[in-house]
């Protein structure tokens, strides 16, 4: 996770994509590159969901998503943490409203 926290190019890319969208952006970070996925949730302005066929797995894969400007949350939501248990991956979240990144390290 430290390599992601120190990668200014990647964080800038994630921020720019998130700021430009009024829905939750989602995808995977692998080898310090972002691989965007379609947000398949019926309410993509407030939740994210990635179709199983679009998932990426591996020890070095990190799940990313954003909270749009209208979301009043600071940090991960209960839904985010439920998804983390399903994906069993570390996560990075960018909050547009708070202009902050949040990190969850999977220690399983």
Biopython code that builds the backbone (N, CA, C, O; Angstrom):
import numpy as np
from Bio.PDB.StructureBuilder import StructureBuilder

atoms = [
    (1, "UNK", "N", (0.826, -1.198, 0.000)),
    (1, "UNK", "CA", (0.000, 0.000, 0.000)),
    (1, "UNK", "C", (0.870, 1.262, 0.000)),
    (1, "UNK", "O", (0.470, 2.295, -0.535)),
    (2, "UNK", "N", (2.057, 1.174, 0.600)),
    (2, "UNK", "CA", (2.936, 2.346, 0.625)),
    (2, "UNK", "C", (3.306, 2.813, -0.766)),
    (2, "UNK", "O", (3.446, 4.012, -1.008)),
    (3, "UNK", "N", (3.467, 1.853, -1.701)),
    (3, "UNK", "CA", (3.818, 2.244, -3.066)),
    (3, "UNK", "C", (2.694, 3.065, -3.702)),
    (3, "UNK", "O", (2.963, 3.952, -4.511)),
    (4, "UNK", "N", (1.445, 2.781, -3.348)),
    (4, "UNK", "CA", (0.318, 3.565, -3.867)),
    (4, "UNK", "C", (0.297, 4.945, -3.212)),
    (4, "UNK", "O", (0.119, 5.956, -3.891)),
    (5, "UNK", "N", (0.478, 4.982, -1.904)),
    (5, "UNK", "CA", (0.463, 6.263, -1.180)),
    (5, "UNK", "C", (1.535, 7.224, -1.684)),
    (5, "UNK", "O", (1.351, 8.440, -1.628)),
    (6, "UNK", "N", (2.641, 6.695, -2.170)),
    (6, "UNK", "CA", (3.755, 7.527, -2.632)),
    (6, "UNK", "C", (3.692, 7.838, -4.129)),
    (6, "UNK", "O", (4.477, 8.645, -4.627)),
    (7, "UNK", "N", (2.770, 7.209, -4.839)),
    (7, "UNK", "CA", (2.697, 7.362, -6.290)),
    (7, "UNK", "C", (1.819, 8.566, -6.648)),
    (7, "UNK", "O", (0.609, 8.429, -6.826)),
    (8, "UNK", "N", (2.431, 9.726, -6.749)),
    (8, "UNK", "CA", (1.685, 10.969, -6.997)),
    (8, "UNK", "C", (0.958, 10.943, -8.337)),
    (8, "UNK", "O", (-0.146, 11.474, -8.453)),
    (9, "UNK", "N", (1.565, 10.332, -9.343)),
    (9, "UNK", "CA", (0.914, 10.246, -10.658)),
    (9, "UNK", "C", (-0.379, 9.446, -10.563)),
    (9, "UNK", "O", (-1.414, 9.876, -11.073)),
    (10, "UNK", "N", (-0.329, 8.294, -9.918)),
    (10, "UNK", "CA", (-1.515, 7.454, -9.779)),
    (10, "UNK", "C", (-2.584, 8.148, -8.943)),
    (10, "UNK", "O", (-3.753, 8.155, -9.328)),
    (11, "UNK", "N", (-2.209, 8.728, -7.813)),
    (11, "UNK", "CA", (-3.185, 9.419, -6.960)),
    (11, "UNK", "C", (-3.817, 10.595, -7.698)),
    (11, "UNK", "O", (-5.013, 10.847, -7.551)),
    (12, "UNK", "N", (-3.038, 11.306, -8.476)),
    (12, "UNK", "CA", (-3.572, 12.424, -9.261)),
    (12, "UNK", "C", (-4.573, 11.910, -10.298)),
    (12, "UNK", "O", (-5.627, 12.514, -10.501)),
    (13, "UNK", "N", (-4.245, 10.801, -10.949)),
    (13, "UNK", "CA", (-5.159, 10.201, -11.927)),
    (13, "UNK", "C", (-6.473, 9.786, -11.258)),
    (13, "UNK", "O", (-7.552, 10.071, -11.777)),
    (14, "UNK", "N", (-6.380, 9.117, -10.112)),
    (14, "UNK", "CA", (-7.585, 8.678, -9.398)),
    (14, "UNK", "C", (-8.439, 9.866, -8.963)),
    (14, "UNK", "O", (-9.666, 9.831, -9.054)),
    (15, "UNK", "N", (-7.777, 10.909, -8.494)),
    (15, "UNK", "CA", (-8.493, 12.125, -8.077)),
    (15, "UNK", "C", (-9.182, 12.770, -9.272)),
    (15, "UNK", "O", (-10.361, 13.113, -9.189)),
    (16, "UNK", "N", (-8.468, 12.941, -10.378)),
    (16, "UNK", "CA", (-9.044, 13.589, -11.564)),
    (16, "UNK", "C", (-10.258, 12.828, -12.096)),
    (16, "UNK", "O", (-11.276, 13.433, -12.431)),
    (17, "UNK", "N", (-10.148, 11.513, -12.172)),
    (17, "UNK", "CA", (-11.274, 10.697, -12.646)),
    (17, "UNK", "C", (-12.465, 10.846, -11.702)),
    (17, "UNK", "O", (-13.604, 10.976, -12.151)),
    (18, "UNK", "N", (-12.206, 10.826, -10.413)),
    (18, "UNK", "CA", (-13.275, 10.914, -9.413)),
    (18, "UNK", "C", (-13.969, 12.266, -9.428)),
    (18, "UNK", "O", (-15.195, 12.343, -9.347)),
    (19, "UNK", "N", (-13.186, 13.326, -9.532)),
    (19, "UNK", "CA", (-13.741, 14.681, -9.531)),
    (19, "UNK", "C", (-14.605, 14.920, -10.763)),
    (19, "UNK", "O", (-15.575, 15.675, -10.700)),
    (20, "UNK", "N", (-14.268, 14.291, -11.869)),
    (20, "UNK", "CA", (-14.985, 14.524, -13.122)),
    (20, "UNK", "C", (-16.273, 13.701, -13.246)),
    (20, "UNK", "O", (-16.959, 13.790, -14.265)),
    (21, "UNK", "N", (-16.604, 12.918, -12.248)),
    (21, "UNK", "CA", (-17.767, 12.031, -12.342)),
    (21, "UNK", "C", (-18.711, 12.258, -11.167)),
    (21, "UNK", "O", (-18.259, 12.414, -10.033)),
    (22, "UNK", "N", (-20.014, 12.279, -11.426)),
    (22, "UNK", "CA", (-20.976, 12.446, -10.339)),
    (22, "UNK", "C", (-21.473, 11.104, -9.792)),
    (22, "UNK", "O", (-22.366, 11.062, -8.946)),
    (23, "UNK", "N", (-20.885, 10.012, -10.286)),
    (23, "UNK", "CA", (-21.181, 8.672, -9.775)),
    (23, "UNK", "C", (-19.924, 8.109, -9.116)),
    (23, "UNK", "O", (-18.827, 8.640, -9.289)),
    (24, "UNK", "N", (-20.099, 7.033, -8.366)),
    (24, "UNK", "CA", (-18.942, 6.382, -7.773)),
    (24, "UNK", "C", (-18.122, 5.719, -8.870)),
    (24, "UNK", "O", (-18.640, 4.918, -9.648)),
    (25, "UNK", "N", (-16.859, 6.054, -8.924)),
    (25, "UNK", "CA", (-15.909, 5.450, -9.844)),
    (25, "UNK", "C", (-15.362, 4.203, -9.167)),
    (25, "UNK", "O", (-15.152, 4.202, -7.954)),
    (26, "UNK", "N", (-15.129, 3.143, -9.930)),
    (26, "UNK", "CA", (-14.583, 1.943, -9.315)),
    (26, "UNK", "C", (-13.670, 1.202, -10.276)),
    (26, "UNK", "O", (-13.750, 1.366, -11.493)),
    (27, "UNK", "N", (-12.805, 0.387, -9.702)),
    (27, "UNK", "CA", (-11.883, -0.410, -10.488)),
    (27, "UNK", "C", (-10.807, -0.998, -9.615)),
    (27, "UNK", "O", (-10.966, -1.107, -8.399)),
    (28, "UNK", "N", (-9.717, -1.375, -10.233)),
    (28, "UNK", "CA", (-8.637, -2.048, -9.533)),
    (28, "UNK", "C", (-7.310, -1.381, -9.832)),
    (28, "UNK", "O", (-7.092, -0.857, -10.924)),
    (29, "UNK", "N", (-6.430, -1.407, -8.848)),
    (29, "UNK", "CA", (-5.052, -0.932, -9.020)),
    (29, "UNK", "C", (-4.173, -2.173, -9.039)),
    (29, "UNK", "O", (-4.175, -2.979, -8.109)),
    (30, "UNK", "N", (-3.426, -2.301, -10.118)),
    (30, "UNK", "CA", (-2.491, -3.425, -10.252)),
    (30, "UNK", "C", (-1.232, -2.892, -10.911)),
    (30, "UNK", "O", (-1.300, -2.205, -11.930)),
    (31, "UNK", "N", (-0.099, -3.205, -10.336)),
    (31, "UNK", "CA", (1.194, -2.740, -10.864)),
    (31, "UNK", "C", (1.218, -1.222, -11.030)),
    (31, "UNK", "O", (1.733, -0.702, -12.020)),
    (32, "UNK", "N", (0.650, -0.517, -10.040)),
    (32, "UNK", "CA", (0.614, 0.951, -10.024)),
    (32, "UNK", "C", (-0.133, 1.561, -11.196)),
    (32, "UNK", "O", (0.130, 2.704, -11.570)),
    (33, "UNK", "N", (-1.054, 0.817, -11.775)),
    (33, "UNK", "CA", (-1.910, 1.315, -12.855)),
    (33, "UNK", "C", (-3.364, 1.106, -12.452)),
    (33, "UNK", "O", (-3.707, 0.095, -11.839)),
    (34, "UNK", "N", (-4.217, 2.068, -12.801)),
    (34, "UNK", "CA", (-5.643, 1.959, -12.509)),
    (34, "UNK", "C", (-6.361, 1.312, -13.682)),
    (34, "UNK", "O", (-6.189, 1.713, -14.833)),
    (35, "UNK", "N", (-7.155, 0.321, -13.377)),
    (35, "UNK", "CA", (-7.955, -0.392, -14.370)),
    (35, "UNK", "C", (-9.425, -0.153, -14.021)),
    (35, "UNK", "O", (-9.995, -0.843, -13.176)),
    (36, "UNK", "N", (-10.024, 0.835, -14.683)),
    (36, "UNK", "CA", (-11.408, 1.224, -14.399)),
    (36, "UNK", "C", (-12.366, 0.103, -14.782)),
    (36, "UNK", "O", (-12.126, -0.648, -15.728)),
    (37, "UNK", "N", (-13.457, 0.007, -14.026)),
    (37, "UNK", "CA", (-14.519, -0.949, -14.310)),
    (37, "UNK", "C", (-15.853, -0.218, -14.283)),
    (37, "UNK", "O", (-16.005, 0.804, -13.613)),
    (38, "UNK", "N", (-16.811, -0.755, -15.017)),
    (38, "UNK", "CA", (-18.164, -0.185, -15.030)),
    (38, "UNK", "C", (-18.794, -0.366, -13.655)),
    (38, "UNK", "O", (-18.734, -1.448, -13.070)),
    (39, "UNK", "N", (-19.395, 0.697, -13.149)),
    (39, "UNK", "CA", (-20.139, 0.605, -11.901)),
    (39, "UNK", "C", (-21.504, 0.013, -12.233)),
    (39, "UNK", "O", (-22.351, 0.684, -12.823)),
    (40, "UNK", "N", (-21.711, -1.232, -11.854)),
    (40, "UNK", "CA", (-22.914, -1.973, -12.223)),
    (40, "UNK", "C", (-24.039, -1.850, -11.198)),
    (40, "UNK", "O", (-25.077, -2.494, -11.346)),
    (41, "UNK", "N", (-23.851, -1.041, -10.170)),
    (41, "UNK", "CA", (-24.898, -0.898, -9.154)),
    (41, "UNK", "C", (-26.092, -0.147, -9.741)),
    (41, "UNK", "O", (-25.904, 0.787, -10.521)),
    (42, "UNK", "N", (-27.332, -0.542, -9.375)),
    (42, "UNK", "CA", (-28.515, 0.172, -9.871)),
    (42, "UNK", "C", (-28.568, 1.639, -9.428)),
    (42, "UNK", "O", (-29.241, 2.454, -10.059)),
    (43, "UNK", "N", (-27.860, 1.973, -8.343)),
    (43, "UNK", "CA", (-27.801, 3.346, -7.839)),
    (43, "UNK", "C", (-26.329, 3.784, -7.781)),
    (43, "UNK", "O", (-25.771, 3.927, -6.693)),
    (44, "UNK", "N", (-25.700, 3.997, -8.945)),
    (44, "UNK", "CA", (-24.258, 4.261, -8.982)),
    (44, "UNK", "C", (-23.843, 5.611, -8.407)),
    (44, "UNK", "O", (-22.653, 5.859, -8.211)),
    (45, "UNK", "N", (-24.805, 6.481, -8.137)),
    (45, "UNK", "CA", (-24.452, 7.758, -7.507)),
    (45, "UNK", "C", (-24.157, 7.582, -6.018)),
    (45, "UNK", "O", (-23.523, 8.435, -5.397)),
    (46, "UNK", "N", (-24.619, 6.477, -5.458)),
    (46, "UNK", "CA", (-24.466, 6.274, -4.019)),
    (46, "UNK", "C", (-23.771, 4.971, -3.627)),
    (46, "UNK", "O", (-23.420, 4.782, -2.462)),
    (47, "UNK", "N", (-23.572, 4.080, -4.586)),
    (47, "UNK", "CA", (-22.950, 2.788, -4.296)),
    (47, "UNK", "C", (-22.111, 2.353, -5.486)),
    (47, "UNK", "O", (-22.234, 2.899, -6.582)),
    (48, "UNK", "N", (-21.250, 1.356, -5.254)),
    (48, "UNK", "CA", (-20.543, 0.765, -6.377)),
    (48, "UNK", "C", (-20.702, -0.748, -6.327)),
    (48, "UNK", "O", (-20.878, -1.346, -5.265)),
    (49, "UNK", "N", (-20.634, -1.335, -7.499)),
    (49, "UNK", "CA", (-20.710, -2.780, -7.640)),
    (49, "UNK", "C", (-19.964, -3.143, -8.916)),
    (49, "UNK", "O", (-20.182, -2.535, -9.963)),
    (50, "UNK", "N", (-19.096, -4.120, -8.828)),
    (50, "UNK", "CA", (-18.339, -4.573, -9.989)),
    (50, "UNK", "C", (-18.793, -5.988, -10.320)),
    (50, "UNK", "O", (-18.802, -6.864, -9.456)),
    (51, "UNK", "N", (-19.165, -6.201, -11.564)),
    (51, "UNK", "CA", (-19.604, -7.523, -12.002)),
    (51, "UNK", "C", (-18.471, -8.528, -11.810)),
    (51, "UNK", "O", (-17.308, -8.206, -12.049)),
    (52, "UNK", "N", (-18.805, -9.738, -11.381)),
    (52, "UNK", "CA", (-17.756, -10.754, -11.172)),
    (52, "UNK", "C", (-16.863, -10.959, -12.388)),
    (52, "UNK", "O", (-15.662, -11.184, -12.240)),
    (53, "UNK", "N", (-17.426, -10.887, -13.575)),
    (53, "UNK", "CA", (-16.624, -11.089, -14.790)),
    (53, "UNK", "C", (-15.619, -9.956, -15.029)),
    (53, "UNK", "O", (-14.685, -10.120, -15.814)),
    (54, "UNK", "N", (-15.799, -8.812, -14.363)),
    (54, "UNK", "CA", (-14.888, -7.677, -14.504)),
    (54, "UNK", "C", (-13.830, -7.608, -13.411)),
    (54, "UNK", "O", (-12.990, -6.708, -13.415)),
    (55, "UNK", "N", (-13.867, -8.555, -12.476)),
    (55, "UNK", "CA", (-12.965, -8.502, -11.330)),
    (55, "UNK", "C", (-11.542, -8.918, -11.694)),
    (55, "UNK", "O", (-11.307, -9.691, -12.623)),
    (56, "UNK", "N", (-10.620, -8.378, -10.930)),
    (56, "UNK", "CA", (-9.202, -8.707, -11.061)),
    (56, "UNK", "C", (-8.747, -9.209, -9.692)),
    (56, "UNK", "O", (-9.075, -8.614, -8.665)),
    (57, "UNK", "N", (-8.003, -10.291, -9.684)),
    (57, "UNK", "CA", (-7.564, -10.879, -8.416)),
    (57, "UNK", "C", (-6.049, -11.004, -8.396)),
    (57, "UNK", "O", (-5.405, -11.025, -9.445)),
    (58, "UNK", "N", (-5.498, -11.086, -7.223)),
    (58, "UNK", "CA", (-4.065, -11.299, -7.067)),
    (58, "UNK", "C", (-3.559, -10.635, -5.807)),
    (58, "UNK", "O", (-4.216, -9.759, -5.243)),
    (59, "UNK", "N", (-2.388, -11.058, -5.370)),
    (59, "UNK", "CA", (-1.816, -10.526, -4.130)),
    (59, "UNK", "C", (-1.511, -9.042, -4.214)),
    (59, "UNK", "O", (-1.544, -8.345, -3.200)),
    (60, "UNK", "N", (-1.213, -8.550, -5.407)),
    (60, "UNK", "CA", (-0.826, -7.150, -5.565)),
    (60, "UNK", "C", (-1.963, -6.271, -6.085)),
    (60, "UNK", "O", (-1.723, -5.140, -6.506)),
    (61, "UNK", "N", (-3.193, -6.775, -6.062)),
    (61, "UNK", "CA", (-4.352, -6.033, -6.569)),
    (61, "UNK", "C", (-5.036, -5.301, -5.415)),
    (61, "UNK", "O", (-5.223, -5.860, -4.335)),
    (62, "UNK", "N", (-5.407, -4.041, -5.659)),
    (62, "UNK", "CA", (-6.093, -3.209, -4.672)),
    (62, "UNK", "C", (-7.385, -2.701, -5.300)),
    (62, "UNK", "O", (-7.392, -2.257, -6.448)),
    (63, "UNK", "N", (-8.465, -2.767, -4.550)),
    (63, "UNK", "CA", (-9.772, -2.275, -4.993)),
    (63, "UNK", "C", (-9.837, -0.766, -4.780)),
    (63, "UNK", "O", (-9.469, -0.270, -3.715)),
    (64, "UNK", "N", (-10.310, -0.031, -5.801)),
    (64, "UNK", "CA", (-10.468, 1.422, -5.682)),
    (64, "UNK", "C", (-11.908, 1.810, -5.973)),
    (64, "UNK", "O", (-12.560, 1.230, -6.842)),
    (65, "UNK", "N", (-12.396, 2.804, -5.230)),
    (65, "UNK", "CA", (-13.640, 3.469, -5.606)),
    (65, "UNK", "C", (-13.652, 4.871, -5.000)),
    (65, "UNK", "O", (-12.833, 5.210, -4.145)),
    (66, "UNK", "N", (-14.601, 5.667, -5.468)),
    (66, "UNK", "CA", (-14.698, 7.050, -4.995)),
    (66, "UNK", "C", (-16.050, 7.305, -4.355)),
    (66, "UNK", "O", (-17.020, 6.583, -4.589)),
    (67, "UNK", "N", (-16.089, 8.347, -3.545)),
    (67, "UNK", "CA", (-17.354, 8.898, -3.068)),
    (67, "UNK", "C", (-17.507, 10.260, -3.742)),
    (67, "UNK", "O", (-16.663, 11.136, -3.553)),
    (68, "UNK", "N", (-18.577, 10.454, -4.532)),
    (68, "UNK", "CA", (-18.763, 11.719, -5.253)),
    (68, "UNK", "C", (-18.981, 12.910, -4.309)),
    (68, "UNK", "O", (-19.150, 12.750, -3.101)),
    (69, "UNK", "N", (-18.971, 14.070, -4.890)),
    (69, "UNK", "CA", (-19.095, 15.317, -4.119)),
    (69, "UNK", "C", (-20.324, 15.343, -3.220)),
    (69, "UNK", "O", (-20.250, 15.860, -2.106)),
    (70, "UNK", "N", (-21.451, 14.800, -3.671)),
    (70, "UNK", "CA", (-22.677, 14.864, -2.879)),
    (70, "UNK", "C", (-22.673, 13.915, -1.670)),
    (70, "UNK", "O", (-23.501, 14.065, -0.772)),
    (71, "UNK", "N", (-21.761, 12.953, -1.638)),
    (71, "UNK", "CA", (-21.716, 11.988, -0.531)),
    (71, "UNK", "C", (-21.146, 12.659, 0.717)),
    (71, "UNK", "O", (-20.065, 13.246, 0.677)),
    (72, "UNK", "N", (-21.866, 12.570, 1.799)),
    (72, "UNK", "CA", (-21.449, 13.220, 3.039)),
    (72, "UNK", "C", (-20.576, 12.337, 3.921)),
    (72, "UNK", "O", (-20.326, 12.671, 5.079)),
    (73, "UNK", "N", (-20.120, 11.233, 3.391)),
    (73, "UNK", "CA", (-19.343, 10.288, 4.200)),
    (73, "UNK", "C", (-17.891, 10.703, 4.316)),
    (73, "UNK", "O", (-17.309, 11.269, 3.391)),
    (74, "UNK", "N", (-17.326, 10.412, 5.462)),
    (74, "UNK", "CA", (-15.880, 10.569, 5.647)),
    (74, "UNK", "C", (-15.342, 9.170, 5.903)),
    (74, "UNK", "O", (-15.655, 8.557, 6.923)),
    (75, "UNK", "N", (-14.548, 8.676, 4.996)),
    (75, "UNK", "CA", (-14.024, 7.330, 5.127)),
    (75, "UNK", "C", (-14.945, 6.297, 4.502)),
    (75, "UNK", "O", (-15.856, 6.629, 3.744)),
    (76, "UNK", "N", (-14.689, 5.041, 4.834)),
    (76, "UNK", "CA", (-15.422, 3.932, 4.237)),
    (76, "UNK", "C", (-16.820, 3.800, 4.843)),
    (76, "UNK", "O", (-17.008, 3.968, 6.048)),
    (77, "UNK", "N", (-17.791, 3.496, 3.988)),
    (77, "UNK", "CA", (-19.156, 3.240, 4.455)),
    (77, "UNK", "C", (-19.284, 1.773, 4.872)),
    (77, "UNK", "O", (-18.391, 0.964, 4.617)),
    (78, "UNK", "N", (-20.391, 1.448, 5.507)),
    (78, "UNK", "CA", (-20.662, 0.045, 5.858)),
    (78, "UNK", "C", (-20.707, -0.811, 4.599)),
    (78, "UNK", "O", (-20.211, -1.938, 4.590)),
    (79, "UNK", "N", (-21.310, -0.268, 3.519)),
    (79, "UNK", "CA", (-21.389, -0.985, 2.241)),
    (79, "UNK", "C", (-19.985, -1.283, 1.710)),
    (79, "UNK", "O", (-19.718, -2.381, 1.222)),
    (80, "UNK", "N", (-19.095, -0.296, 1.809)),
    (80, "UNK", "CA", (-17.717, -0.482, 1.354)),
    (80, "UNK", "C", (-17.051, -1.629, 2.104)),
    (80, "UNK", "O", (-16.385, -2.473, 1.504)),
    (81, "UNK", "N", (-17.236, -1.652, 3.408)),
    (81, "UNK", "CA", (-16.586, -2.672, 4.228)),
    (81, "UNK", "C", (-17.202, -4.049, 3.986)),
    (81, "UNK", "O", (-16.508, -5.061, 4.084)),
    (82, "UNK", "N", (-18.486, -4.095, 3.674)),
    (82, "UNK", "CA", (-19.110, -5.372, 3.305)),
    (82, "UNK", "C", (-18.515, -5.884, 1.988)),
    (82, "UNK", "O", (-18.220, -7.071, 1.849)),
    (83, "UNK", "N", (-18.346, -4.980, 1.038)),
    (83, "UNK", "CA", (-17.734, -5.354, -0.242)),
    (83, "UNK", "C", (-16.299, -5.838, -0.047)),
    (83, "UNK", "O", (-15.862, -6.779, -0.710)),
    (84, "UNK", "N", (-15.574, -5.201, 0.854)),
    (84, "UNK", "CA", (-14.194, -5.602, 1.102)),
    (84, "UNK", "C", (-14.143, -7.068, 1.529)),
    (84, "UNK", "O", (-13.248, -7.800, 1.108)),
    (85, "UNK", "N", (-15.079, -7.499, 2.347)),
    (85, "UNK", "CA", (-15.106, -8.900, 2.791)),
    (85, "UNK", "C", (-15.335, -9.840, 1.608)),
    (85, "UNK", "O", (-14.781, -10.939, 1.570)),
    (86, "UNK", "N", (-16.141, -9.413, 0.655)),
    (86, "UNK", "CA", (-16.406, -10.231, -0.533)),
    (86, "UNK", "C", (-15.173, -10.272, -1.438)),
    (86, "UNK", "O", (-14.756, -11.340, -1.886)),
    (87, "UNK", "N", (-14.594, -9.088, -1.702)),
    (87, "UNK", "CA", (-13.430, -9.018, -2.584)),
    (87, "UNK", "C", (-12.166, -9.572, -1.921)),
    (87, "UNK", "O", (-11.292, -10.119, -2.594)),
    (88, "UNK", "N", (-12.080, -9.425, -0.596)),
    (88, "UNK", "CA", (-10.917, -9.877, 0.159)),
    (88, "UNK", "C", (-9.638, -9.223, -0.370)),
    (88, "UNK", "O", (-8.601, -9.870, -0.514)),
    (89, "UNK", "N", (-9.741, -7.915, -0.655)),
    (89, "UNK", "CA", (-8.614, -7.126, -1.157)),
    (89, "UNK", "C", (-8.441, -5.879, -0.300)),
    (89, "UNK", "O", (-9.390, -5.428, 0.342)),
    (90, "UNK", "N", (-7.251, -5.328, -0.287)),
    (90, "UNK", "CA", (-7.059, -4.006, 0.297)),
    (90, "UNK", "C", (-7.817, -3.003, -0.562)),
    (90, "UNK", "O", (-8.092, -3.264, -1.734)),
    (91, "UNK", "N", (-8.156, -1.848, 0.026)),
    (91, "UNK", "CA", (-8.959, -0.850, -0.701)),
    (91, "UNK", "C", (-8.356, 0.543, -0.572)),
    (91, "UNK", "O", (-7.710, 0.885, 0.419)),
    (92, "UNK", "N", (-8.592, 1.322, -1.604)),
    (92, "UNK", "CA", (-8.309, 2.757, -1.595)),
    (92, "UNK", "C", (-9.604, 3.451, -1.962)),
    (92, "UNK", "O", (-10.307, 3.038, -2.885)),
    (93, "UNK", "N", (-9.911, 4.510, -1.231)),
    (93, "UNK", "CA", (-11.104, 5.321, -1.463)),
    (93, "UNK", "C", (-10.673, 6.767, -1.621)),
    (93, "UNK", "O", (-9.809, 7.251, -0.889)),
    (94, "UNK", "N", (-11.283, 7.459, -2.587)),
    (94, "UNK", "CA", (-11.084, 8.903, -2.691)),
    (94, "UNK", "C", (-12.420, 9.580, -2.483)),
    (94, "UNK", "O", (-13.393, 9.274, -3.173)),
    (95, "UNK", "N", (-12.471, 10.512, -1.523)),
    (95, "UNK", "CA", (-13.668, 11.311, -1.260)),
    (95, "UNK", "C", (-13.515, 12.667, -1.940)),
    (95, "UNK", "O", (-12.642, 13.458, -1.582)),
    (96, "UNK", "N", (-14.371, 12.924, -2.924)),
    (96, "UNK", "CA", (-14.310, 14.198, -3.647)),
    (96, "UNK", "C", (-14.633, 15.346, -2.697)),
    (96, "UNK", "O", (-13.932, 16.357, -2.685)),
    (97, "UNK", "N", (-15.678, 15.197, -1.910)),
    (97, "UNK", "CA", (-16.100, 16.274, -1.006)),
    (97, "UNK", "C", (-15.012, 16.621, 0.005)),
    (97, "UNK", "O", (-14.770, 17.797, 0.276)),
    (98, "UNK", "N", (-14.360, 15.613, 0.560)),
    (98, "UNK", "CA", (-13.331, 15.844, 1.576)),
    (98, "UNK", "C", (-11.930, 16.015, 0.990)),
    (98, "UNK", "O", (-10.993, 16.371, 1.706)),
    (99, "UNK", "N", (-11.787, 15.760, -0.321)),
    (99, "UNK", "CA", (-10.494, 15.828, -0.999)),
    (99, "UNK", "C", (-9.436, 15.030, -0.232)),
    (99, "UNK", "O", (-8.345, 15.518, 0.060)),
    (100, "UNK", "N", (-9.810, 13.768, 0.084)),
    (100, "UNK", "CA", (-8.908, 12.909, 0.851)),
    (100, "UNK", "C", (-8.938, 11.487, 0.317)),
    (100, "UNK", "O", (-9.953, 11.020, -0.199)),
    (101, "UNK", "N", (-7.808, 10.813, 0.450)),
    (101, "UNK", "CA", (-7.720, 9.383, 0.187)),
    (101, "UNK", "C", (-7.795, 8.651, 1.514)),
    (101, "UNK", "O", (-7.297, 9.133, 2.532)),
    (102, "UNK", "N", (-8.417, 7.488, 1.495)),
    (102, "UNK", "CA", (-8.503, 6.619, 2.658)),
    (102, "UNK", "C", (-8.014, 5.237, 2.234)),
    (102, "UNK", "O", (-8.210, 4.818, 1.093)),
    (103, "UNK", "N", (-7.380, 4.544, 3.163)),
    (103, "UNK", "CA", (-6.759, 3.268, 2.840)),
    (103, "UNK", "C", (-7.216, 2.200, 3.834)),
    (103, "UNK", "O", (-7.290, 2.439, 5.039)),
    (104, "UNK", "N", (-7.518, 1.027, 3.303)),
    (104, "UNK", "CA", (-7.878, -0.117, 4.136)),
    (104, "UNK", "C", (-6.963, -1.266, 3.717)),
    (104, "UNK", "O", (-6.981, -1.705, 2.567)),
    (105, "UNK", "N", (-6.178, -1.736, 4.656)),
    (105, "UNK", "CA", (-5.241, -2.812, 4.356)),
    (105, "UNK", "C", (-5.851, -4.134, 4.781)),
    (105, "UNK", "O", (-6.186, -4.337, 5.948)),
    (106, "UNK", "N", (-5.987, -5.022, 3.820)),
    (106, "UNK", "CA", (-6.511, -6.364, 4.083)),
    (106, "UNK", "C", (-5.402, -7.165, 4.752)),
    (106, "UNK", "O", (-4.330, -7.356, 4.178)),
    (107, "UNK", "N", (-5.663, -7.626, 5.948)),
    (107, "UNK", "CA", (-4.617, -8.363, 6.663)),
    (107, "UNK", "C", (-4.918, -9.842, 6.781)),
    (107, "UNK", "O", (-4.401, -10.522, 7.668)),
    (108, "UNK", "N", (-5.764, -10.344, 5.875)),
    (108, "UNK", "CA", (-6.049, -11.789, 5.870)),
    (108, "UNK", "C", (-4.969, -12.544, 5.148)),
    (108, "UNK", "O", (-5.037, -13.769, 5.042)),
]
sb = StructureBuilder()
sb.init_structure("model")
sb.init_model(0)
sb.init_chain("A")
sb.init_seg("    ")
for serial, (resi, resn, name, xyz) in enumerate(atoms, 1):
    if name == "N":
        sb.init_residue(resn, " ", resi, " ")
    sb.init_atom(name, np.array(xyz, "f"), 0.0, 1.0, " ", f" {name:<3s}", serial, name[0])
structure = sb.get_structure()
